Amino acid sequence: NIVSLSMRGLVRQVYCRFNNGIVYGYTPGRALSVPDMSNQHICLLIAEHMAVWHKVNISNEKESALFPILRKWLKEVPRSYADPKTDEKFQNNFKLEELFNE
């Protein structure tokens, strides 16, 4: 998606692509703080930019790899752990089959 957005001038220039990544321009800024997230002016600016991005039709350019990659990663998660405390915490808090189905 970054490559497609870059070609449309909506994000920094992509300098190169290779098998497992891309190199693109730096965008100066900082992470939002909790108060920033409740600032209506900041939220409006974010919403305006997101609306522009979401209007871009890139669905036919390349099939998304997001869900196949997520499924691959989920298959790598152990179903149980040798340490009883770790296993109990995992079993009580993560439902891998539900995540996979979602």
TARA-V829359 format. One line per field, one symbol per residue. phi: phi as a letter, one per 20 degrees, with the letter a starting at -180 (. if undefined). Layout:
phi=???
//
This chain:
phi=.gfffffemebgfeeacbgcrbccfedfrbffeffgfdefffffffffffffffefedfefaffegfgfffffffeffebcffgfffffffedcdgffffff
//
